[in-house]
Amino acid sequence: MPYLGSEDAVRELRRALSNPNVQSDQLRYRNTVLKAIRAMSQGVDVSDLFSEMVKACATVDIVQKKLVYVFLCSYATLNPELSLLVINTLRKDCQDPNPMVRSLALRNMTNLRLPSLVEYVEQPLAAGLRDRAACVRRVAVLGWAKLHNLQPDAEIDAAVVNELYGLLRDPDPVVMVNCLRALEEILKKEGGVAINKPITHHLLNRLKESDVWGQCEVLRILQRYHPQSEDELFDILSLLDASLVSPHPPVMAATLGLFLGLCSGLPAVSLAALERVRGPLLAACGSTSRETRFTALCHIQLLLRSLPGLMGAHYKRFFCGYAEPAYIKQRKMQVLVELVNDENVAMLLDELKGYCTDVNPETAQAAISAIGRIGRSYSDRCLEILTGLLGLKQEHITSAVVQTMCDLVWVCPQCSDTVCSALEGCEEMLQDSQGRQALLWLLAAYGERVSSAPYTLEGFIDRVRSEASLGVKMELLTTTMRLFLCRPSETQDMLGRLLHYCIEEEMDMCVRDQALLYYRLLHCGIEETHKVLHGQRSDPSLGVLIGRPAEPINQWAYSFNTLEPLRQAGVETEPASRGSPEHVTFDPKPNTDLSDTLNCSQIEKVNLAGSDGASGFTCSSAKVLAPLSLSLSPALSPEEFEHLWMQRHAEQGAEKLEEEEEDYVCLEERIQFPAIPPCSPQSLQAAMQLVNIQTLAFTPPHTLPWRVYLYTHTHHAHYGSTLVIGELLYIGEASRRVAAVKKGMEDGDVVEGEQEAGLSGRALVRKDGREEEVEVTLKQQPRDDNALKGFLSILTTVLHTLSSESS
Amino acid sequence: MISQVFILSSQGDHLIYKDFRGEAGSDVVSVFYEKVTALTGDQPPVVMSHGDLHFVHVRQGGLYWVATTTSPGSSPFTIIEFLNRFSALVKDYCGSLSEKSVQMNFALIYELLDEVVDYGYIQTTSSDVLKNFIQTEAVSSKPFSLFDLSNVGFFGAETQQSKVAPSSAASRPIQSSRESEIFLDVIERMSVVIGSKGVVLKADVEGEVRVKCFMPSCSEMRIGLNEEFSIGKSQLRGYGAAVRVDECRFHQNVHLDEFHSNRVLRLCPSQGEQTVMQYQLSDDLPSAPPFRLFPTIERDSGGRLLMYLKLRCDLPSKRFVVISALSQELSSPDQSAELKLQNRAIDWKIPRFIGGTQLSALFKLEVSGLSPSSLMEVGPVVLVFELPQLTVSGLQIRFLRLSPVQPAPSQRWIRYVTHSDSYILRL
């Protein structure tokens, strides 16, 4: 931005610079140069002074020299011809007895960034590599990298490269590190500097001599090294152990990055390394610098993806400070959500509740949605807080609460009653479109249970003309349609008005099309409309278990210690809450020992020794399935699972006709499992996870029929891998009898009969002490009978172990 | 790999701009400022990107310190630590960090940058190395005057006055000082959450021992900590009241050979400021938190909100504390209170608070549409304070000795201070 009168200022400066009186007085000369640089850094274009500055360069005053160089490097590209004049002075300075002058000249010679000057620069640079003073060698080494980038197509001088490799043995650690950096740039096309065993060990041995920055650079470059043997790997690891807990966060992060790279095949070692950095990372979270805190928080989020229990005991460290900026508070809340367990949930919710009334609306909304996410595991407590917040009658809070409830109900249908009763009277407080959309969605889903729903809708429809948000209009259409299906008498009139407005007056095409679609749908009859609008809903008694499986480290290791984790602020992956008790108290041992894939031969032994003759399967499978292993990756989301399951269910009819279809097999079995009723979902899930079977959904204990959905991937040495999805179903001895009774009865009072039979049935089980059985339905893709049998035997073992433990 | 480094004032004035690799033009400075100011909320995120260029910035002294890089694989820890270290260097050399001091010393800062970073690679940030290269003298915005040291006893005499180090004495350029002085500061930051029933929910202390050395060359220095100082839960030392911390980290130049036996740290401090030791203590504080609050909140008949706050300071008496309690008739004339509508907070300022005493305040608030649930919105009370000459953990410096071969007699200052990082009292 040119300042007013900048031309005058430049003219004035030029006159002063060329004034012989000024030039003879060193202090005045320096001050005039200083003024020129000041003008430059304020944004004035002082490039016209170039020739005067070139003259000012030839001085004995080092301060003035430095100032002139700052100027020359900024404007050299604009005046390539004049810059040629500087080269002479610079080359002369390269012979100066003072090493500081030599290094200064050399550095600025290469900073001019003029390809035309390369031929003059090469000779002093080559001499610089052999200079006595380390500071000159440092500059010369990087100078070669600068030269190379000036002419990237020029041939690489093998002699220089050799000399740079030789300088890796330089006594000065900065020269050594600069050599690595320069070689990395010069040899970029060949994949960077060669990292072989002698170089690696040389670098590692000299690591301690470097400062923090040098260490980080060396550790980063060593990531490319592949140790030749396991012994060598562990030697390197033990050498680096001290850096892993370094008080300097950059060194700690670089070391951990190297650890994760080296141990990509040894998950147990990587996990142990994550344990080690917990202390330093937590310390970085409490650093005085907010930015360091933020960076540490983002990386803790990464670590938690693989080790959910890592920070469990330290959840208080993630409580928000009062004066912290919003971006740190929001990250902390995301971490807190991950750390919830049975013991700290009350404390955590109390803390989060405090943030809900934060002055910053974004922080408040983040806190509310954090409570919502905890609500997936602890729905009652969270709903209590959320409904309490509605009482505040604050716009942004009400909106956030309604949106959160909307999300929560989707995952936990059992909350719907509380949500429905809380909805009354919310609509006046909702001003923003997202909040109103969420409210409409809730009314559509639970309209029959909210008594005031038609009145609320009426209000919306009356104001539809002034409605600005497209999303709200679309949602309004759908809601009115769905409410019409369950409460036709109350809504018929307003639906007519809404459709009329949307079709006749609405300008937006989307809304109009949607309205037309509904209008035509209604013409097809109420049955048809019902079919389209009321799709299949998930079983409300079936709560989805949110416990996300611990991800393998490799999934995020590539982004560790890069800018990526810090940038995801807006589009972060939704952290799921974990409520399972295995995270309650953090116990590092089992986690570190748990390898990613577990060979099931061990289990086989346990099985044979432990329970004899539990099932006919175990004996036969023992010989078949020696090299079978299970793993959890790639992970399957509940939605994908449901999709696969339903798909397979639908095909089942057709399946019977052509049973020999290759890619898919369905198997139904019964396994004796006496422990069902007392078995808690959490302990079952924990047991399953130990052998790498992921459980996805559960009915709550003590409900009938009792269902569990699970999946895993089998890896067979010879046949490749398959996906197995399965359902455990226990309808109870009682209901089975009922079914029989029901069949027999023609028109009796079924409900009553059911209850009676239920009671007697349960009593019978007790009396007989008969073992109960679960029905197992397994589906596999692609078909692999041996693997499936192997899986079934593992499953059987787990269930038996569990029942023997509980009894 | 750093592409450019620039410093912006909070108004967006370009103070310093240096391009190391020629990968992007100087127009990105304005792009950065637009991005920073366009965002709502109190603080923009640390990392922002513009095309291929990534901006990483920190805020120090009210200025934006920005580094740009083109490789997304750069370590954020390194860049942020570098920017912090660079600003600390500027502070050391210019005396203080402000827009004015940066503007006045731009030549010095360019010189520093030139030595610290070459071609985007960090060369060195050690002041021991840099002092050989830096030639420009710092321009101090406030001339150094003897009046600053008026409360220091002559010839370092141990007067009662001289036990208090001059607060501004440490903030001057390290080069300019002719005195050979060493400041040793023990700084602790408390973050405490006290529940509505007076139960301490969380109490953390982060502490550090900092040395600021004005001597151009300092030989060995020995710092003695309390002998009862212990790390971790299990091991307790001595017979007196134990001083315990959970974790402790030392600067890499600290020699710990005498630490295990005598709790003595040995180091050769370089010129400028450095953190010798950092420690933290969670949950298990040796003493009760220094302040307690007894609030009463009710609605009066006229629809007003009455808040009666009684604040008690449990420190040993005769200690003075500067407090400003944020969030909520005052008992003494030198206090003041102000309603800040923007933050929806009441700012209650207490210039001096004597240990063992109690202060109270009554606030009457007119709230439109007061409902029972409005009471839920009140709070928390946040205390912002500074406790001089006190460490919550009990850490004390037993002695600070310089090796006898010191060229000139030196002034040594030991200062203790405890800040509130976040002292929250729930209502």
Chai-1 contact restraints between the chains, C-beta under 6 A:
chainA,res_idxA,chainB,res_idxB,connection_type,confidence,min_distance_angstrom,max_distance_angstrom,comment,restraint_id
A,L34,B,A107,contact,1.0,0.0,6.0,A-B,restraint_1
A,S41,B,F106,contact,1.0,0.0,6.0,A-B,restraint_2
A,G43,B,H14,contact,1.0,0.0,6.0,A-B,restraint_3
A,I62,B,Q135,contact,1.0,0.0,6.0,A-B,restraint_4
A,V63,B,Q135,contact,1.0,0.0,6.0,A-B,restraint_5
A,V63,B,T136,contact,1.0,0.0,6.0,A-B,restraint_6
A,K66,B,E111,contact,1.0,0.0,6.0,A-B,restraint_7
A,V70,B,Y110,contact,1.0,0.0,6.0,A-B,restraint_8
A,R113,B,G22,contact,1.0,0.0,6.0,A-B,restraint_9
A,L142,B,D118,contact,1.0,0.0,6.0,A-B,restraint_10
A,L142,B,Y119,contact,1.0,0.0,6.0,A-B,restraint_11
A,K146,B,Y119,contact,1.0,0.0,6.0,A-B,restraint_12
A,V174,B,Q123,contact,1.0,0.0,6.0,A-B,restraint_13
A,R181,B,Y121,contact,1.0,0.0,6.0,A-B,restraint_14
A,W213,B,I122,contact,1.0,0.0,6.0,A-B,restraint_15
A,C216,B,T78,contact,1.0,0.0,6.0,A-B,restraint_16
A,P247,B,R249,contact,1.0,0.0,6.0,A-B,restraint_17
A,P249,B,F77,contact,1.0,0.0,6.0,A-B,restraint_18
A,P250,B,F77,contact,1.0,0.0,6.0,A-B,restraint_19
A,P250,B,T78,contact,1.0,0.0,6.0,A-B,restraint_20
A,P250,B,E81,contact,1.0,0.0,6.0,A-B,restraint_21
A,A253,B,F77,contact,1.0,0.0,6.0,A-B,restraint_22
A,G279,B,E247,contact,1.0,0.0,6.0,A-B,restraint_23
A,G286,B,E206,contact,1.0,0.0,6.0,A-B,restraint_24
A,S289,B,N84,contact,1.0,0.0,6.0,A-B,restraint_25
A,E291,B,V46,contact,1.0,0.0,6.0,A-B,restraint_26
A,E291,B,V58,contact,1.0,0.0,6.0,A-B,restraint_27
A,E291,B,I80,contact,1.0,0.0,6.0,A-B,restraint_28
A,T292,B,I80,contact,1.0,0.0,6.0,A-B,restraint_29
A,F294,B,V46,contact,1.0,0.0,6.0,A-B,restraint_30
A,T295,B,P76,contact,1.0,0.0,6.0,A-B,restraint_31
A,T295,B,F77,contact,1.0,0.0,6.0,A-B,restraint_32
A,T295,B,I80,contact,1.0,0.0,6.0,A-B,restraint_33
A,K316,B,K202,contact,1.0,0.0,6.0,A-B,restraint_34
A,F319,B,K202,contact,1.0,0.0,6.0,A-B,restraint_35
A,G321,B,S191,contact,1.0,0.0,6.0,A-B,restraint_36
A,G321,B,D421,contact,1.0,0.0,6.0,A-B,restraint_37
A,G321,B,S422,contact,1.0,0.0,6.0,A-B,restraint_38
A,Y322,B,V382,contact,1.0,0.0,6.0,A-B,restraint_39
A,Y322,B,S422,contact,1.0,0.0,6.0,A-B,restraint_40
A,Y322,B,I424,contact,1.0,0.0,6.0,A-B,restraint_41
A,P325,B,D42,contact,1.0,0.0,6.0,A-B,restraint_42
A,P325,B,Q43,contact,1.0,0.0,6.0,A-B,restraint_43
A,A326,B,G41,contact,1.0,0.0,6.0,A-B,restraint_44
A,A326,B,D42,contact,1.0,0.0,6.0,A-B,restraint_45
A,Y327,B,Q43,contact,1.0,0.0,6.0,A-B,restraint_46
A,Y327,B,P45,contact,1.0,0.0,6.0,A-B,restraint_47
A,T357,B,E377,contact,1.0,0.0,6.0,A-B,restraint_48
A,V359,B,N343,contact,1.0,0.0,6.0,A-B,restraint_49
A,V359,B,R344,contact,1.0,0.0,6.0,A-B,restraint_50
A,E362,B,G41,contact,1.0,0.0,6.0,A-B,restraint_51
A,G391,B,S373,contact,1.0,0.0,6.0,A-B,restraint_52
A,L392,B,S373,contact,1.0,0.0,6.0,A-B,restraint_53
A,N561,B,S75,contact,1.0,0.0,6.0,A-B,restraint_54
A,T562,B,P72,contact,1.0,0.0,6.0,A-B,restraint_55
A,T562,B,G73,contact,1.0,0.0,6.0,A-B,restraint_56
A,L563,B,V47,contact,1.0,0.0,6.0,A-B,restraint_57
A,L563,B,H54,contact,1.0,0.0,6.0,A-B,restraint_58
A,L563,B,P72,contact,1.0,0.0,6.0,A-B,restraint_59
A,L563,B,P76,contact,1.0,0.0,6.0,A-B,restraint_60
A,L566,B,V46,contact,1.0,0.0,6.0,A-B,restraint_61
A,L566,B,V47,contact,1.0,0.0,6.0,A-B,restraint_62
A,L566,B,P76,contact,1.0,0.0,6.0,A-B,restraint_63
A,R567,B,V47,contact,1.0,0.0,6.0,A-B,restraint_64
A,A569,B,P45,contact,1.0,0.0,6.0,A-B,restraint_65
